[in-house]
Amino acid sequence: MPRARVGVLISGTGSNMAALLYASRADDCPYEIVLVASNVPSAPGLALAAAEGVPVFARDHKGLKRAEFDALIDAELARHGAEFVALAGYMRLLSPAFVAKWQGRCLNIHPSLLPAHKGLDVHEAVLAAGDAVTGATVHLVTPELDDGPILGQTRVAVLPGDTAASLAVRVHYAEHQLYPRVLARLVAERTGPEVLLARVRALALALPAAEEKLSHGMNGFFVTGGKFFGYFLSNHHGDGITALLVKTSEVEEQAQLIDQDPELYYRPAYFGPSGWIGIRLDMGDVDWDNVEAWLARSWQVSAPKRLARILADF
Ligand code: GAR
């Protein structure tokens, strides 16, 4: 299974970015860092990322409207095929459009036990409040600053005589452990078979008179009173493949597609020369427009004529 592609945004030292990057070097890490971008061209973390062979992008945000600047960052993320964004000391509010686009796939780390002590000068605030415990939080990014569903937290004891600087050091230790673990869990969840099935199901059941039932260990989608038009399978017969099966109009087309793109299309076992074709969903970035188009086509050839006309007229 290819790794999820993550872009990291930083404004400063980038020690959390480094923790994410070095964690990604483990063989079993489910993500890779494909870009480190910054609104501060002199951010020390950029030099570290570049030295480690990670593509970097830097642009001073001054003189640009927030939405314009975020559009530049977004274009860079797209150019590097990022599927997730990790904010790691990125000290800039994001525009609503950026947040909306990356919702559920954009995380932030904050040096407190949220919801306590949002914003800046967190360690000073912890000491001033006399808290006995502080910590680090990773959360999904929403339009509100340092808000959004919490994905993980680590507690850090406040010691007698602690200063903001001494506390910051220990909270950093905690952050460096927490962030890679939470990011790995999130990408594994978001790119795993359950998530892929949920997306396929949403597209399949959006077609007229579509229903679902289990068939030979696969999630089958069929037209009421008609035939199956799609099967979702994951590790079927232990082959390790996650894929969608749809029906081509002819056996020749099946052969042609496999010839054109043997990474994406394959001839499913146990289906004989029936025109069914497998579309791999476990090869990284899934082209969901292609999946949607295939489901509609397959529905068309499987639906009773009376129903098929509905979609044709659509
Ligand atoms: C980290 O402590 C991070 O939690 C904090 O900035 C620091 C960046 O350090 N982020 C925030 O306060 C966001 N609200 P780093 O550049 O060494 O990773």
Residues whose N, C-alpha, C, O or C-beta is under 5 A from the ligand:
A	BS01	GAR	G12 T13 G14 S15 N16 M17 A88 G89 I109 H110 P111 G119
